[in-house]
Every structure is written in C-alpha cells, then in structure tokens.
Amino acid sequence: MTKRKQNKKVFKYLDKPLLIVTILLFIIGLVMVFSSSNVTAYMSHAVSPYNYFIKQAIFLICGIILFFVMVRFNTKAYGIFSWLLLLGATASLVILLIYGQATNHSVSWFDFGPVSIQPSEFVKVIFIVWIARFYEMKQKKLEGYTTSLFPIVVACGIALLIMLQPDLGTAIIFSVLVFCLFIASPIPKRIKSKTLFGCIGLVGVVALAISTTGNSILLERQVSRFDFKNPCSKLLTTGSQVCNGYIAINNGGLTGVGLGNSTQKYLYLPEPYTDFIFAIIVEEMGSLFGVLIILLYIFTLYRILLIGRKSYTNRGAMMCYGIAVYIFSHIAVNLLGLFGLIPLTGVPLPFMSYGGSYTICLVAALTIVQRVSVENRIRDDLKKS
C-alpha cells in the first residue's frame, strides 16, 4: 500500500463527530480569546489588541501540524517515545526549581522571550501515555506490588515537584488523573484495594498531624484561597476576581450584551482571556451560549469514553480514559473556581483559555484519542474481512 493510500485510510477512520466538535470549540475559543484580551493587551501591556489572538492562532497552527504528524504513528510508538519524554519533562521540573524565576508567585514556566513553556502541563499527557504503555509491557508481572506500584511512586515524585513550584491546581489535577488511571489499570483488585486503604490511612495521619501541630504544608497565599465563600464581601481583597466574574455573568443574562461588548474585561478582571474567559463568554454571548459550550464538552467527553470502551487493547482504553479525566478535571476545576464553589487555582478552561502549553497538550491528547479510533476501526475492518 502506498504512503498516500495509507494517509487516506488514516483520515477515513478518524472519529468525525469528535473532530467536528473539537474544531468548533477551538474556533469559538480563538474568537473569544481575541474578544476578551484586546483591551488588556492594549491598556495593560501596551501591545497590539491582536497580540494574544495572533499568538493563540500560531499555537493552534502548531497544534494542527502536530496532529498531522502524530496521527500517522501507532499508539505503541507513542508509548516507546513516552519513556524519553517523561524523563525529559521530569528533569525540566527539577531544573525549574533550581534555576527558574517566579511568575505569579509560582516557578512553573521557562521563559523564552515571546514564548513561555509550562513543563507540568506536558507531564500530564506524557504520563497518561507512559503508564498505559508500562502496564501493557508488564501485564504478566502485575501480581507483585513492586511492578504494580512503580508508576504510582513515579507519579508521587512528579506531584511533589509540582507542589514545590508551588502549583496546587496542577498538582491536584495530576493527582486525580493518576488516581483514575490506577483504578482503570489491569492491576489485581487485591493490590488496588490495599493500596487505596493505605493511601487513605496515610492522608488521615498527615491531616491529624497538621491539625495537632497547627502547621500547614501550604503557603499562606494558598491557605487564603480556601476562604472563598461570599467573595463579594471581600471585593477589595481576596474576593475581587470571583466577584467580578459574578458581575460579568449577571450582565450577560440569557442572551448576552453582544460579542466584544463586555465591561468586565476593562481591567476589572486581571487576565480575562485565561482563567476567567468563561465569565466573559457568558457576559457577551449569554447563559444560553454558555450552556451550549458545556453540552459540547459533555459530547466531547462522551465520544472519548466511547472510543476508549471500543478499544481492543488496554493501552488504547487507558489512554482514552486518562485523556477524558484530564479534560474533565480542567473543566470542573476552572468552572467550580469561577462560580466560587472551590478555591481559585489558575487552571485553564479547555479549548477556550489562552495559552500555548495547554493548547499544544490538548491537541496532542485529542490526537491520541483519534489514533485509538483509527486502530479500532482498522481492527473492525479486519474482523469483517
């Protein structure tokens, strides 16, 4: 079979409903990044109103190129590369702690002039692929604790490095992701249950020690975020961002004030194109449009889980389930923080928020899901023939 025919076959087997919905979400996100960022870009950073729009468009173009490259490779090849990538990403987290400079109270970014890279974002997607490949390779040796729990020990080390930055939001999402992957893994149930009980006991001991001694593993700035109730009563202090987010949502009503007509993006929200972009979306486009986006999210997650369930390999299933958790965690943490139901953690909203590292990682994650879909349908065709 010629290379051209192979490429046609790959794109024939892509999950078209998932592809269409994700493209639509990325387009909506790009438009809203421009609408929410133009005022801040011009008034706060003295750059072109198109600055963040152009950068986000470049990130998406890079993501498209990555998609066309990645989708041609078998998921087994992803697993082989993941070992090297995980080592590199973990090493970068260590280098950050030694040589990195704080940005927004956290040492999470490598700053390369016009481009910044956040290694902890890449770690999440790389770890999903790595752990799926690891358990596939070691499937016959999972009766012992050493092999079964090795990825969990690695994950604990990575989570600790992220906590030390400190980046509580990313550490929480990574921990949730690892927990769900552990549950979905082919590890024997007896090992899973004993490990879970042991972890619960360890958390209980740590919590008891903290409550007894009065010490906290969190910084004062992080502790203050847990005072998130009634944010508008703390408008001039810790509740400013959430309260202004409420105002934006209230301004929007059902149908919105019109694209580009937000008032809260006029420096009331410090970076409305990142963590609080959903508030600007609702203000300009209305609550009905916000509900539509949430429904598109639900459909996206449904398609990913469906592809995972149809996978003929544990590797493909674990990758899809992990990516579904990865996307869902970002949606849940961002929106719950926006609505004041949990502390703010600075987590981007999938497809909508501005950001190069997360956009590239999200495209890579969706490409992995599409590749699993391709392999599923190739196997289906072979069974029919």
N, C-alpha and C positions, 0 to 999 in steps of 0.2 A: 504494500500500500504506500503511495507517495505521501510526502510530507503534507502537501496541500489537502489531500483527501483526509488524512488524519486530523488536521486542524478543523476541517468542516465537520467531521464526526464529533469532535470535542464540543464545538459550539451547538451542534444539533442536540446534544444531551444535557445542556445546561437547564437548570430549573427556571423556565421562563417567567412564571408568576413572581418568584423571588427576585429575579433580575429586574423586572419592570418596576416592582415596588421599591427596591433599593435605589434604583436610578432616580425615581420620582422623589424619594426622600432626600437624596443628595442635592437634587436641583432646588427643592424647597429650602434646604439648609443654606445653599450658596446665596440664594436671593435674600434670605433673612440675615445672613452674615453681613451683607452689604447694607441692608436697611438699618440694622442695629449698631453697626460700627462706624458709619460715616461721620457722625457728629463727634464721637470720641476721638477718632483718628485726626480730625481737623482741629478740634478745640484743645484736646489734652496732649496730643503727641506731635502736633504741627506737621502732619504729613497729609498726603492726598486723601480725600474722602474714599477713594477707591483702594486704598492701601491694603486693607485686610481682605477685601473682596478678591483682589488680584492674587494675593498670596494663597488664599483658600482655593482659588481656581487652579493655581500651579500645583498645590498639594493633590487636588483631585486628578489632574493630568498625570502626575507621577503615579498616583494610585491606579489609574487606567493602564498605564504601561506595565506596572507590577502585575496587574490582573492577567494581561495577555501573556506574560512570561510564566507566572505561577500555574495557571490553569492547564498548561500543557504537561506538567510533571505529575507523576503518580504520587498519591499521598504517602506511599512508602518512602519516596525520595525526600518528602518534607521531613519525615522522621529522622532520616540519616543526617540531614543538614541541621536539625534542631539541636543535636548534641553540641556542635561547634557554636551555634548561635546562643545557646543557653550559657555556655562558658563565657562567651564574649559579653553578653548582657550582664551577667553576674559580676564580671570583672569591672565593667563600667560603673556599676553601683558602688563598688569599693573605691574606685578612682574618684568618683564624685564626692564621697565622704572625706577623702584626703585632700583633694585639690579644688573641689567645687566651691562656687560662691553662691551665697543665699539670694534667692529671688522670691519675694512674697513670703519671707520667713522660712523658706524651705530650700534645701540644696538638692533640687530634683532635676536640674537642666544643665546640659552642655550648651554653652552659648557660642555659636559660630557666626557672629555678626548678624546678618539678616535672618539666619535660621537658628532655631533652638531645638535640641533633641532631648526627649524625656525617656531615658532607658527603662524606667519602671513600667511604662506603657507597653513597650515591646516585650518585656519579660512575660506579661500575662498571656499573650498569644503564643509566644515561643514555648512557654511551659505547657500549654494545652497540647500542642503537637508532640512535645518531648515525652510527656507522661503517657500519652496514648501509644506511642511507639515503644516506650520502655516496657509497659505491661504486655504488649504484644510479643516482644522478644523474650520476655522472662515468664511467659504464661505457664510453662511446665515447672517453674521453680517458685511458684507463689504460695506453696504450703508453709514456707518458713517466714518468720517475722522479718528477718534481715532484708530479704529481697522485696517483700511486700511493702515495707515501710520506708525503704530507701528514698523514694520520691518525696515522701512526706517530710523527711528530715531535710532534704534539699530545699523544699518549699519553706520550711520554718526558718532556715538560714536566709533565704531571699526576703521573706516577710520582715525579718529583723533588720536587714539592711535598709528596707524601705521605711520602716518605723524610725530609724535613726536619722533620716533626712531632715526633719520628720515629715512624713506624708501619710497621715492617718487614713484619709479617704481611700487612697490607692492600696494601702496595706489591708484595709477591711475588705475591699473588693477582691483582692488577690486571695485572701484567706477564705472567703466564701467560695470562690472559684475552686480552690484546692479541695475544700470540704466536699463540694458536689462531685468533683472528679473522683475523689476517693470513694464516695458512695456508688458511683456508676462503674467503678473499676471491676475487673474479674477476680479481685481478691476474695478468698474464702470468707463466708459470713462470720465465722468464729473470730477471725483476726479483726474484721471490721468492728464487731461489737465490743471486743475487749479494748481495742484502740480508742473507740469513742468514749467508753466509760472511763478509761484512763485520762483522756483529754478533759472530760467534764470534771473529774476529780482534781486535776492539776489547776484548771481555771478556778475552781472553788477554793483551793488552798491559796492561790495568788490573791484572789479577791478578799479572802479572810485576812491575809497578811497586810494588805493595803488598808483595809478598814480598821484593823487593830493598831497599826503603827501611824496611820494618818498620812503616810507618804503616797505619792502617785507616780506612775510611770509616764504620765502625760505632762506636757508643759503647761504653764499657767494659761497661755493663749489658747491651747486646745481644750483645757478644762472649762474656760469661759464660754466656749461654743455650746456646751451642754445646757447652758442657761438660755434655751431657745424659745421658751414659751412666752406668749404675749410680746412679740418683737416690737410692736408699735409703741409699747410703753417704754422701750429703750431706744427710741428713734435716733437719738443723738450719740448713742454708743454702739453696743453690740447688735442692736436690732435694726440698724439702718437699712441694710441691704434687703433683708426679708420683707420689711415693712414697705419699702419702695417697690418691691416685687408685687406685693398685695395691691398696691395702688395701681400698678400697671394692669394687672389682671382685672381689677374693678373697672378701670377706664374702658377696657375693651368690650365689656358686656358680651352679648351673644354674637354680634357681627363685626366688632372692631371699629377703630377710628380711621382705618384706611392704611394701606401699605405706605410706609415712610412717615406716618403722622404721629408716631409715639412721642409723648412728652417725657417719659421717664428715662429715655436714652440721652437726654440733655444733662448728663453728668450726675443725675440722681443715683443711677446705678453705675459703679465704677468701671466695670467691663461687661456691658450688656450683651456682647457678642460671644461670650463664653458660658459661664455657669448660669447666667440669668436670661439666656436667649429665649427660653420658652415663655417667660413673662412678657417679653417684647412681642413675640409671635401672637400671643393672646390679645395683647393691647391693640395691635394693629389689625389682626385678622379675625379676632373674636374667639369666644369659647368654643363655638361650633367647629371652627378650624382646628383648635387645639385638640378637641375630641377626635377629629379625623386623623390627626397625626398619631394619637395614641392607638387608634384602631389599626393604622398602618403598621405600627410597632408590633401589635399583637399578631397581625397576619405574618409579618416577617419572622417572628419567633416560632409561630406555628409551622411555617414551611421548613425552617431549620430543624426543628424537632422531628418533623415527618421524614426528612431526608436521613436524619440520624437513625430513626427507627427502621428504615428500609435498608440500611447498610448491611452488607454481607460480612463485614469484619468488625471486631470490637474496636479496632483502630479508628475506622470511619465514624462509628457510633459515638465513641468518646470525644472525638474532635467536635462533632456537631453539638453534642450536649454541652460540652465546655464552652463553645462559642455562644450558644443560646444563653447560658448563665452569664457569660461575660457581657453580652449586650444588655440583658435584662437588669443586671446589677447596676450598670451605669444609668439606665433609665430610672430605676427605682431610687437610687441614692440621690440623683440630681433633682428629680421631681419632689421627693419627700422633703429634701432640704429646702427647695423653693417654697413649698407650702408650709414650712415651719413645723413639720412633723418629726424631723430628726435634725441634728446639728448640721450646719453647712460644712461641706468637706472639699469644695473646689473640684468636683468631678464633672467632666464634660458630658453633654447630652448627645447621644449617638445621632449622627447624620446632620445635626443642627449646629453644634458649637464649633467655633473657630479653633483650629489647632492642627499643626502638621503631623505630630507624632501620633495622635489618636486617629486622625483621618487615614493615615497610611496603615495603621494597625487594623482599623475596622475594615478597610478594603481587603487586606490580606486575609483576615478572618472569614469574610464572606466568600473570597476566592476559594479558600479551603473547603467550605461547605459546597460550593458549586462543583469542585473537583470530586467530592464524595458522590454528588448527584450523578456526575458523568460516569464514575466507576459503577455505581448501582445500575444504571441503565445499560451499560455495556454488558454487565453480567446478566441482566434480564434478557437481552437480545441473544446471548449465547445459550441461555436455558431454553429459549423458544426454538432456536435452530437445532 
